[in-house]
Every structure is written in C-alpha cells, then in structure tokens.
Amino acid sequence: MDVDRIVMDLLRLLAEPFWQLVLGALYLAIALLAVVHAMLYKRDSRAAMSWIAVTLLFPLLGPALYYLFGINRVRSQAHKLSGQRLPLLQVGHERGLMTADNTAIPVGLDRELRPFAQVSGRMTPQPLVAGNQVLTLHNGEEAYPAMLAAIAGAQRRVLLCSYIFESDHTGREFVAALAAAQERGVEVRVLVDGFGELYSWPRIGRLLRRAELPTARFLPPRLLPPSLSLNLRNHRKIMLVDDREGFTGGMNIGDRHMLTSSSRKRAADLHFRVRGPILAQLEKVFLGDWRVASGKQLAPLCGDIQPLADGEVFCRCISDGPGDDLDKISMTLLGAISCAREEILILTPYFLPSREMVASLQSATLRGVRVIILLPAQNNLPFVHWASRNMLWELLLYDVEIRYQPAPFSHAKLFVVDRCYAQVGSANLDPRSLRLNFELNLELFSGDSVLQLAREIHSRYPLSTPVTLKEIDQRSLPVRLRDAFFWLFQPYL
C-alpha cells in the first residue's frame, strides 16, 4: 500500500470545507472544556487566566499543554488512595472541612491558649488531650539511643514509619533491634516511603525483608503501570512502642543525623519522645497509612491511655496531605500567627511560604509582634535556598528578623508563639510539604516543653548571622537572576 498516496488523500479530505468545519468545532469543544475546567478548578485567578490564554491562543497545542501540565492530579490520586471520590463541582475544598466540632476547651487550658485551640479544633477531628509528656531529643546522639532502648523494652508491638530509612550503620542497628524484638514475640510493622528508601543502597526494604520483618512501601515507583511521581510522598516520622511511648518529629533514620559521624551529609535535627493519651492519635495516623500501603488493617492498641499524673502538656495531632487533610497544617499555622501577641519563632530548613503566610507575618509585625525566622546558611538543597532568597525582601521590609544558622545544615523544624503554643513535626514551610506530601505535626499547648522550645530558638539566635535588606538588594545581577529563576519553580521544589 502506497503510504504517501494515503497521506495525500487524507490531506485533500481534510481540506474540504465540511471536514474543516468538523475539526474547528472539535477544537472549540476541547478548548471550551479546558477553559471551563481552569475556571472551576484553579485556585489562583492569575493561573486560571494564564492557562485560558494559552488554550485559546495556541490551537490544539494549548489544550494539550493544559491537559499535560495544567491539571492538578495530585488530589485526585490522594483520594483514590483513601477510596474516596470528589464530587464533580467540589472545588478547592472538601465537604465537611469545617464541620469538626473540637472547639470545646479542655479543663485546665489557660485562657490565652483558647484561641489557638479553637482554630485547630475547627480544622481537625482530633481532640485536644491533656496529660502528656514531651521530651526534646537533639540529633541522632540523643534520639537513636532512646528509640533503640524503647524497641529493646517492647513487649507487645513496635510500629515504625520513616520517610528516609538508610541502610548504613544506624539503619542496620534499627533492623537488628526490630528483628530481636520480633524474635521475642513482639508484633513489628515497618512502613517506608517508596521514594525515600532510594536514598541509600542497598535499599532498606531488602534488609527488612531479609530479617523477615513485615514491611510495606508507600507508593513505590514502578514502570508498569507507570508510577514515577515525586509527589504524594509519605514524609511522616512515627515510632510507637506498645502503648507506653512514641517518637515523632522531623528526623529520619541514618548516619547523617549523627553529628559525630563522618557523613558528608551531616544534619543537625530535633526529635521528640511523647507519652500519654496523644499516642492514640499518632497510632491512628500510622494505621491509616499502613492500610493504604499494605492493604491490611491493624487493630488499635493505644485507645484507653489515661492522662499521666505528671503530664503537663496538652497535645493534638494534625495530619496533612493532598486529600481530605489538604491545608490543615498551613491553616492552623496562619491561625496561630493571627493569635500571636508578643513573638513568633520559626525554625525551618526550607522556607518558601505561601502568599497568605507572608502577608500574615507582615501583619504580625505591624501589630508589634516580634517575628524571628532562623534558616540554615548551608542548605542541602541549594536551589531551595536560592528561591527563598528571592522573596526574603518582602519580610525584611516589614522588620521580620531573618538569620542564617552556621553549619552543619539544620534540618530542625519548630514553630513557637508567645512561649505557650508550639508545633513540631515533619512539615517544612514550603509548597511540597504543605500541599504535595503527607505530613504530621504535633501541637503543644503550655507546659515547660513549650518554654524549652522557645529557649532552643533563642539560644541559636545570637549564634546566627542576620540577613539584611541591604544584603538582599546588593546581590549581583547574575545572582538575582539565578534566585528569581528557581523561585519560578516554587510550587514544585
């Protein structure tokens, strides 16, 4: 069959007025569908207008580009994970987002903390529980021995979830401790992120399976069917031992968090040991993630923990992710900023705040609130550091104090308001954490633990170098262009 002849006949057919009319009508239908979708589902009017212009100005190519890059598939994929579906016209919010009724104030909560409790009580179904202990652990030198000792003392169950679980010396210590616990008859479950486990070789999953430890991988990358997305990562860090104690925060498992190690990727960090009724909320988050990754349901163990007699901290878990939990951490942070009266202290490794958070911090300084933000001078992700530099002037212009901490790279995350309210956990202040990952933060109300966190940031303050508006303005043109270029990719960094 003559291919050239067939192509020529097809071109002559398409040149006829009837088929041109059909193709024109088809293009208009596709373009109209893309325009309507952008109008309904884009949260930012500027983004919607840009995509509408691309769709209308570039026939065929415009709608194709919108289909490939303009449609946010992250949330629909997240809902498929939990077996839920969004109604067709349910745009930008979930049904029942503000129907949680946890605004009842627990007995003993100080009056100045009630506005903070009311904000988070409207955003999450988890109640605010009293009678908890929270202990700050610095770096792997303090965190890992405490975690390994807890595993060694386990009697019934150990649940462990980590974004990065490396197969280095520290990782192998954890595998050995978990295997020894299982040999004693302890129920062990390990959940690793399918992308996070690729940070080291051999993959920790192989070592866990070799030790015959029940392991699940959260959304592992695969070729068939294709699933190579960097989004929808489980960034949470949880370890629960029986119904006695748990560990959470931002620290992964690996030599890199040991400051005494020779690792070139050394990172200072904070982790937290918790005891009390809050363990039931941590367990609920883990069991939900385990069900998604393994397809199996575990029975809860921490349901009837009574408040500790010496537990001084009120706590609440806030889970966040692209599905039903979207924006819960960012909204509670914004609410806490609006409640601040004296000071807001922020410690974060990655700082690419939303426009709403920038405006909230600017407004806080106008009210007379002191705002201090500590960032690492040496960042393990230079492009995030460069993008952040492009927007710091907006905060410096309103007298927000920004300082760079000296090396080694600080991976710690803290948010403290008025020395009486704090959030700790896995979430960074960037779009990837707050919109594309599954995260977990722990709210702390009153107690010496919150004071200690405020002192932690204040102790780092004089050791850090201030960032000035003059310094940002005097960047050379090549540096400004570099920073602005990476800032363009802020939603994906």
VEXDREN-2710 file (C-alpha; in Angstrom, 1 decimal):
% VEXDREN-2710
k/r/px/py/pz
1/MET/0.0/0.0/0.0
2/ASP/1.4/3.4/-1.0
3/VAL/1.7/5.4/2.2
4/ASP/2.4/8.7/0.5
5/ARG/-0.8/8.4/-1.5
6/ILE/-2.8/7.7/1.5
7/VAL/-1.4/10.7/3.3
8/MET/-2.1/12.9/0.3
9/ASP/-5.7/11.7/0.0
10/LEU/-6.2/12.4/3.8
11/LEU/-4.8/15.9/3.4
12/ARG/-7.1/16.6/0.5
13/LEU/-10.1/15.2/2.5
14/LEU/-9.2/17.5/5.5
15/ALA/-9.0/20.5/3.1
16/GLU/-12.7/20.2/2.2
17/PRO/-14.9/22.8/3.9
18/PHE/-17.1/20.2/5.7
19/TRP/-14.1/18.5/7.5
20/GLN/-12.6/21.8/8.3
21/LEU/-15.8/22.8/10.0
22/VAL/-15.9/19.4/11.9
23/LEU/-12.3/19.9/13.1
24/GLY/-13.0/23.5/14.0
25/ALA/-16.0/22.5/16.0
26/LEU/-14.0/19.7/17.7
27/TYR/-11.2/22.2/18.6
28/LEU/-13.7/24.7/20.0
29/ALA/-15.3/22.0/22.1
30/ILE/-11.9/20.8/23.5
31/ALA/-10.8/24.4/24.1
32/LEU/-14.1/25.3/25.8
33/LEU/-13.7/22.2/28.0
34/ALA/-10.2/23.3/29.1
35/VAL/-11.4/26.8/29.7
36/VAL/-14.3/25.7/31.9
37/HIS/-12.0/23.3/33.8
38/ALA/-9.5/26.1/34.5
39/MET/-12.3/28.4/35.7
40/LEU/-13.7/25.8/38.0
41/TYR/-10.6/24.1/39.5
42/LYS/-7.8/26.7/39.5
43/ARG/-7.5/28.3/43.0
44/ASP/-5.4/31.3/41.7
45/SER/-7.2/33.6/39.2
46/ARG/-3.9/34.6/37.6
47/ALA/-3.0/30.9/36.9
48/ALA/-6.5/30.4/35.5
49/MET/-6.2/33.4/33.2
50/SER/-2.8/32.3/32.0
51/TRP/-4.0/28.8/31.1
52/ILE/-7.1/30.2/29.4
53/ALA/-4.9/32.4/27.3
54/VAL/-2.6/29.5/26.3
55/THR/-5.6/27.4/25.5
56/LEU/-7.2/30.0/23.2
57/LEU/-4.0/31.4/21.6
58/PHE/-2.4/28.1/20.6
59/PRO/-4.8/25.9/18.7
60/LEU/-4.5/22.2/19.6
61/LEU/-1.2/22.8/21.3
62/GLY/-2.8/24.9/24.1
63/PRO/-5.4/22.4/25.2
64/ALA/-2.7/19.6/25.0
65/LEU/-0.4/21.6/27.3
66/TYR/-3.2/22.2/29.7
67/TYR/-4.1/18.5/29.9
68/LEU/-0.4/17.5/30.5
69/PHE/0.7/20.3/32.9
70/GLY/-2.3/22.4/34.0
71/ILE/-4.5/19.8/35.6
72/ASN/-3.6/19.0/39.3
73/ARG/-3.9/15.3/39.6
74/VAL/-2.3/15.1/43.0
75/ARG/-5.5/15.4/45.0
76/SER/-7.5/13.0/42.9
77/GLN/-4.7/10.5/43.3
78/ALA/-4.7/11.1/47.0
79/HIS/-8.4/10.4/47.2
80/LYS/-8.1/7.2/45.3
81/LEU/-5.6/6.1/47.9
82/SER/-8.2/6.5/50.6
83/GLY/-11.0/5.1/48.5
84/GLN/-12.9/8.4/48.3
85/ARG/-14.0/10.5/45.3
86/LEU/-14.6/14.2/44.9
87/PRO/-17.9/15.4/43.5
88/LEU/-17.5/17.0/40.1
89/LEU/-18.1/20.6/41.1
90/GLN/-16.5/20.3/44.6
91/VAL/-13.7/22.8/44.0
92/GLY/-10.8/23.8/46.3
93/HIS/-12.3/22.3/49.5
94/GLU/-13.7/19.1/50.9
95/ARG/-17.2/18.5/52.1
96/GLY/-17.3/18.9/55.9
97/LEU/-13.9/20.6/56.2
98/MET/-15.3/23.0/58.8
99/THR/-17.7/20.6/60.4
100/ALA/-15.3/19.2/63.0
101/ASP/-16.6/20.2/66.5
102/ASN/-13.5/20.0/68.7
103/THR/-13.7/23.6/69.9
104/ALA/-14.6/22.6/73.4
105/ILE/-11.9/23.9/75.7
106/PRO/-10.4/21.2/78.0
107/VAL/-10.4/21.8/81.7
108/GLY/-7.1/23.4/82.8
109/LEU/-6.2/25.0/79.5
110/ASP/-5.0/28.6/80.1
111/ARG/-7.2/31.4/78.8
112/GLU/-4.6/32.8/76.4
113/LEU/-4.4/29.4/74.6
114/ARG/-8.1/29.1/73.9
115/PRO/-7.9/31.0/70.5
116/PHE/-5.2/28.6/69.3
117/ALA/-7.3/25.6/70.4
118/GLN/-10.4/26.9/68.7
119/VAL/-8.5/27.3/65.3
120/SER/-7.1/23.8/65.2
121/GLY/-10.3/22.4/66.7
122/ARG/-12.2/23.5/63.6
123/MET/-9.6/22.1/61.2
124/THR/-9.1/18.6/62.5
125/PRO/-11.3/15.9/64.0
126/GLN/-8.7/15.0/66.6
127/PRO/-9.5/16.3/70.1
128/LEU/-7.1/18.2/72.3
129/VAL/-5.9/15.9/75.0
130/ALA/-4.3/16.6/78.4
131/GLY/-1.8/14.8/80.5
132/ASN/1.1/14.2/78.0
133/GLN/4.8/14.4/78.3
134/VAL/7.0/15.7/75.5
135/LEU/10.8/15.4/75.6
136/THR/13.1/17.1/73.1
137/LEU/15.9/15.0/71.7
138/HIS/18.9/16.6/69.9
139/ASN/20.3/14.9/66.9
140/GLY/20.9/11.2/66.5
141/GLU/23.1/11.1/69.5
142/GLU/20.1/11.6/71.8
143/ALA/17.3/10.3/69.6
144/TYR/18.6/7.0/68.4
145/PRO/19.7/5.5/71.7
146/ALA/16.3/6.4/73.2
147/MET/14.4/4.8/70.3
148/LEU/16.6/1.7/70.3
149/ALA/16.1/1.3/74.0
150/ALA/12.4/1.6/73.6
151/ILE/12.4/-1.1/71.0
152/ALA/14.5/-3.3/73.3
153/GLY/11.9/-2.9/76.0
154/ALA/8.9/-3.5/73.8
155/GLN/6.5/-6.2/75.0
156/ARG/3.6/-6.2/72.5
157/ARG/4.1/-4.0/69.4
158/VAL/6.5/-1.7/67.6
159/LEU/5.2/0.4/64.7
160/LEU/7.8/2.4/62.7
161/CYS/7.3/4.9/59.9
162/SER/10.2/6.9/58.3
163/TYR/10.5/8.8/55.1
164/ILE/14.2/8.1/54.8
165/PHE/15.4/4.8/56.4
166/GLU/19.0/4.3/55.3
167/SER/20.9/1.1/55.1
168/ASP/24.0/2.5/56.8
169/HIS/25.3/1.6/60.3
170/THR/22.4/3.4/62.0
171/GLY/19.8/1.8/59.8
172/ARG/21.3/-1.7/60.4
173/GLU/21.2/-1.1/64.1
174/PHE/17.4/-0.4/63.9
175/VAL/16.9/-3.5/61.7
176/ALA/18.7/-5.7/64.2
177/ALA/16.7/-4.2/67.1
178/LEU/13.4/-4.8/65.3
179/ALA/14.4/-8.3/64.4
180/ALA/15.4/-9.1/68.0
181/ALA/12.0/-7.7/69.2
182/GLN/10.1/-9.9/66.8
183/GLU/12.1/-12.9/67.9
184/ARG/10.8/-12.2/71.5
185/GLY/7.2/-12.3/70.2
186/VAL/6.7/-8.6/69.7
187/GLU/4.5/-7.6/66.8
188/VAL/6.6/-5.4/64.4
189/ARG/5.4/-3.3/61.4
190/VAL/7.7/-1.1/59.3
191/LEU/6.4/1.5/56.8
192/VAL/8.9/3.1/54.4
193/ASP/8.2/5.6/51.7
194/GLY/8.7/4.1/48.2
195/PHE/10.8/7.1/47.1
196/GLY/12.6/7.9/50.4
197/GLU/14.1/4.4/50.6
198/LEU/16.0/5.1/47.4
199/TYR/18.3/7.5/49.3
200/SER/20.6/4.6/50.2
201/TRP/21.8/1.4/48.6
202/PRO/21.1/-1.4/49.2
203/ARG/17.5/-0.4/49.9
204/ILE/16.5/-0.8/53.4
205/GLY/13.5/-2.8/52.3
206/ARG/15.8/-5.6/51.2
207/LEU/17.4/-5.7/54.7
208/LEU/14.0/-5.6/56.4
209/ARG/12.6/-8.5/54.3
210/ARG/15.8/-10.5/54.8
211/ALA/15.2/-10.2/58.5
212/GLU/11.6/-11.3/57.8
213/LEU/10.1/-8.1/59.2
214/PRO/6.6/-7.2/58.0
215/THR/7.3/-4.2/55.7
216/ALA/5.2/-2.0/53.5
217/ARG/6.3/0.5/50.9
218/PHE/4.2/3.7/50.4
219/LEU/3.6/4.3/46.7
220/PRO/6.8/2.8/45.4
221/PRO/7.9/4.0/41.9
222/ARG/7.3/1.5/39.1
223/LEU/7.4/1.3/35.3
224/LEU/4.3/-0.9/34.7
225/PRO/1.8/0.5/35.2
226/PRO/3.8/3.7/35.2
227/SER/4.1/5.5/38.6
228/LEU/7.2/7.7/38.9
229/SER/5.7/10.7/40.6
230/LEU/7.8/12.6/43.2
231/ASN/4.5/13.8/44.8
232/LEU/2.3/12.0/47.3
233/ARG/5.3/11.1/49.4
234/ASN/4.8/9.9/53.0
235/HIS/7.1/12.4/54.8
236/ARG/5.9/11.4/58.3
237/LYS/8.1/10.1/61.1
238/ILE/6.4/7.9/63.7
239/MET/7.5/5.2/66.1
240/LEU/5.2/3.7/68.6
241/VAL/6.2/1.2/71.3
242/ASP/3.3/-0.7/72.9
243/ASP/1.0/1.9/74.5
244/ARG/3.9/3.4/76.6
245/GLU/5.8/5.8/74.4
246/GLY/6.2/7.2/70.9
247/PHE/8.6/9.2/68.8
248/THR/7.9/11.8/66.2
249/GLY/9.4/14.9/64.6
250/GLY/11.5/15.6/61.6
251/MET/14.4/13.2/62.0
252/ASN/14.9/10.4/59.5
253/ILE/16.9/7.2/60.3
254/GLY/20.5/7.3/59.2
255/ASP/24.1/8.2/60.0
256/ARG/23.5/11.7/58.5
257/HIS/21.8/12.8/61.8
258/MET/24.8/11.8/63.9
259/LEU/26.9/14.9/64.2
260/THR/29.8/12.7/65.3
261/SER/29.7/10.7/62.1
262/SER/31.9/11.2/59.1
263/SER/29.0/11.5/56.7
264/ARG/29.3/14.4/54.2
265/LYS/25.5/14.9/54.5
266/ARG/25.6/15.6/58.3
267/ALA/22.4/17.4/59.5
268/ALA/21.5/18.7/62.9
269/ASP/17.9/17.9/63.9
270/LEU/15.4/17.6/66.6
271/HIS/13.1/14.7/67.5
272/PHE/10.5/14.2/70.3
273/ARG/9.6/11.4/72.7
274/VAL/6.0/11.5/73.7
275/ARG/4.0/9.7/76.3
276/GLY/0.3/9.9/77.3
277/PRO/-3.1/9.9/75.5
278/ILE/-1.7/11.6/72.4
279/LEU/-0.2/8.2/71.4
280/ALA/-3.7/7.1/70.3
281/GLN/-3.7/9.9/67.7
282/LEU/-0.2/9.0/66.4
283/GLU/-1.3/5.4/66.2
284/LYS/-4.4/6.3/64.2
285/VAL/-2.3/8.1/61.6
286/PHE/0.1/5.2/61.3
287/LEU/-2.7/2.6/61.0
288/GLY/-4.3/4.6/58.2
289/ASP/-1.0/4.8/56.3
290/TRP/-0.3/1.1/56.8
291/ARG/-3.8/0.3/55.4
292/VAL/-3.0/2.4/52.3
293/ALA/0.4/0.9/51.7
294/SER/-0.2/-2.8/52.7
295/GLY/-4.0/-3.2/52.1
296/LYS/-4.2/-4.6/55.6
297/GLN/-5.9/-3.3/58.7
298/LEU/-4.3/-3.4/62.2
299/ALA/-6.2/-3.3/65.4
300/PRO/-5.5/-0.2/67.6
301/LEU/-3.6/-0.7/70.8
302/CYS/-3.5/2.8/72.3
303/GLY/-7.2/3.5/72.7
304/ASP/-7.5/3.7/76.5
305/ILE/-4.4/5.6/77.7
306/GLN/-5.2/7.7/80.7
307/PRO/-3.7/11.2/81.2
308/LEU/-0.3/10.9/83.0
309/ALA/-0.2/12.3/86.5
310/ASP/2.9/14.3/85.7
311/GLY/1.9/15.1/82.1
312/GLU/1.7/18.9/81.8
313/VAL/1.3/19.3/78.0
314/PHE/-2.0/19.5/76.1
315/CYS/-1.4/17.9/72.6
316/ARG/-3.2/17.4/69.3
317/CYS/-2.0/15.7/66.1
318/ILE/-2.6/17.4/62.8
319/SER/-2.3/15.2/59.8
320/ASP/-1.9/16.9/56.4
321/GLY/-1.9/15.7/52.8
322/PRO/-3.3/16.3/49.3
323/GLY/-6.6/14.6/50.1
324/ASP/-9.1/15.4/52.8
325/ASP/-6.4/16.9/55.0
326/LEU/-5.2/19.5/52.5
327/ASP/-4.1/22.8/54.0
328/LYS/-4.8/21.8/57.6
329/ILE/-1.3/22.5/58.9
330/SER/-0.9/25.7/56.9
331/MET/-4.3/26.9/58.1
332/THR/-3.5/26.2/61.7
333/LEU/-0.2/28.0/61.3
334/LEU/-1.9/31.0/59.9
335/GLY/-4.4/30.9/62.7
336/ALA/-1.7/30.8/65.3
337/ILE/0.1/33.7/63.7
338/SER/-3.1/35.8/63.9
339/CYS/-3.4/34.9/67.6
340/ALA/0.2/36.0/68.4
341/ARG/0.6/38.9/70.8
342/GLU/4.3/39.0/71.6
343/GLU/6.6/36.9/69.4
344/ILE/6.6/34.3/66.7
345/LEU/9.6/32.0/66.4
346/ILE/10.2/29.9/63.3
347/LEU/13.0/27.3/62.7
348/THR/12.8/25.6/59.4
349/PRO/15.3/24.1/56.9
350/TYR/13.3/25.1/53.8
351/PHE/11.4/28.4/53.6
352/LEU/9.1/29.1/50.7
353/PRO/6.0/30.4/52.4
354/SER/2.7/31.0/50.6
355/ARG/1.5/34.5/49.8
356/GLU/-1.0/34.1/52.7
357/MET/1.7/33.3/55.2
358/VAL/3.9/36.2/54.0
359/ALA/1.0/38.6/54.5
360/SER/0.2/37.1/57.9
361/LEU/3.8/37.6/59.1
362/GLN/3.9/41.1/57.8
363/SER/0.6/41.9/59.5
364/ALA/2.0/40.4/62.8
365/THR/5.0/42.8/62.8
366/LEU/2.6/45.7/62.1
367/ARG/0.7/44.7/65.3
368/GLY/4.0/44.9/67.3
369/VAL/4.7/41.2/67.3
370/ARG/8.4/40.2/67.1
371/VAL/8.9/37.7/64.3
372/ILE/12.2/35.7/64.2
373/ILE/13.0/33.2/61.4
374/LEU/16.1/31.0/61.6
375/LEU/17.2/29.3/58.3
376/PRO/20.3/27.3/57.6
377/ALA/23.2/29.1/56.0
378/GLN/24.3/25.8/54.5
379/ASN/21.4/24.1/52.8
380/ASN/21.4/20.5/51.4
381/LEU/19.1/21.7/48.6
382/PRO/20.8/24.9/47.2
383/PHE/18.1/25.6/44.7
384/VAL/15.5/25.9/47.5
385/HIS/17.9/28.3/49.3
386/TRP/18.2/30.4/46.1
387/ALA/14.5/30.5/45.6
388/SER/14.0/31.6/49.2
389/ARG/16.5/34.4/48.8
390/ASN/14.3/35.9/46.0
391/MET/11.4/36.6/48.4
392/LEU/13.1/37.5/51.7
393/TRP/13.0/41.2/51.0
394/GLU/9.2/41.2/51.4
395/LEU/9.6/40.1/55.0
396/LEU/12.7/42.2/55.8
397/LEU/10.9/45.3/54.6
398/TYR/8.4/44.8/57.4
399/ASP/11.1/44.2/60.1
400/VAL/10.8/40.4/60.2
401/GLU/14.1/39.2/61.7
402/ILE/15.8/36.6/59.5
403/ARG/19.0/34.9/60.4
404/TYR/21.2/32.1/59.0
405/GLN/22.4/29.4/61.3
406/PRO/26.0/28.2/60.8
407/ALA/27.0/24.8/59.6
408/PRO/26.2/21.9/59.8
409/PHE/22.9/22.0/57.9
410/SER/20.0/22.3/60.3
411/HIS/17.0/20.1/59.4
412/ALA/15.1/21.0/62.6
413/LYS/11.5/22.4/62.4
414/LEU/9.9/24.4/65.2
415/PHE/7.1/26.9/65.3
416/VAL/6.5/28.7/68.7
417/VAL/4.1/31.5/69.5
418/ASP/4.2/33.6/72.7
419/ARG/6.2/30.8/74.5
420/CYS/2.9/29.0/75.2
421/TYR/2.0/27.3/71.9
422/ALA/4.1/25.3/69.5
423/GLN/4.0/22.9/66.5
424/VAL/6.7/20.3/65.9
425/GLY/6.7/17.5/63.4
426/SER/7.6/16.6/59.8
427/ALA/6.3/19.6/57.8
428/ASN/8.6/22.2/56.2
429/LEU/7.4/25.6/55.3
430/ASP/7.3/25.0/51.5
431/PRO/4.7/24.0/49.0
432/ARG/6.0/20.4/48.6
433/SER/5.5/19.8/52.4
434/LEU/2.2/21.7/52.8
435/ARG/0.5/20.7/49.5
436/LEU/2.1/17.6/47.9
437/ASN/3.3/15.4/50.8
438/PHE/1.6/13.5/53.6
439/GLU/2.8/15.2/56.8
440/LEU/2.2/15.1/60.6
441/ASN/2.6/17.9/63.1
442/LEU/2.1/17.8/66.8
443/GLU/0.5/20.8/68.6
444/LEU/1.8/21.6/72.1
445/PHE/-0.1/23.8/74.5
446/SER/1.5/25.3/77.6
447/GLY/3.9/23.3/79.8
448/ASP/7.7/23.6/80.3
449/SER/8.2/21.7/77.0
450/VAL/7.0/24.7/75.0
451/LEU/9.2/27.0/77.0
452/GLN/12.1/24.8/76.2
453/LEU/11.4/25.0/72.5
454/ALA/11.3/28.8/72.7
455/ARG/14.6/28.8/74.6
456/GLU/16.0/26.4/71.9
457/ILE/15.4/29.1/69.2
458/HIS/16.6/32.0/71.4
459/SER/19.8/30.1/72.2
460/ARG/20.5/29.8/68.4
461/TYR/19.7/33.4/67.8
462/PRO/23.0/35.0/68.8
463/LEU/25.0/32.3/67.0
464/SER/23.2/33.1/63.7
465/THR/24.1/35.7/61.1
466/PRO/21.4/38.4/60.4
467/VAL/20.1/38.8/56.9
468/THR/19.7/42.5/56.0
469/LEU/17.6/44.2/53.3
470/LYS/20.8/45.8/52.1
471/GLU/22.4/42.5/51.6
472/ILE/19.5/41.2/49.6
473/ASP/19.3/44.3/47.5
474/GLN/23.0/44.3/46.7
475/ARG/23.1/40.8/45.1
476/SER/24.7/40.9/41.7
477/LEU/22.6/40.7/38.6
478/PRO/23.6/37.1/37.8
479/VAL/22.8/36.0/41.4
480/ARG/19.4/37.8/41.3
481/LEU/18.6/36.1/38.0
482/ARG/19.6/32.7/39.4
483/ASP/17.5/33.2/42.5
484/ALA/14.5/34.5/40.5
485/PHE/14.7/31.6/38.1
486/PHE/14.5/29.0/40.8
487/TRP/11.8/31.0/42.5
488/LEU/9.6/30.5/39.4
489/PHE/9.5/26.8/40.3
490/GLN/8.5/27.4/43.9
491/PRO/5.3/25.2/43.7
492/TYR/7.4/22.2/42.8
493/LEU/10.6/22.5/44.8
END
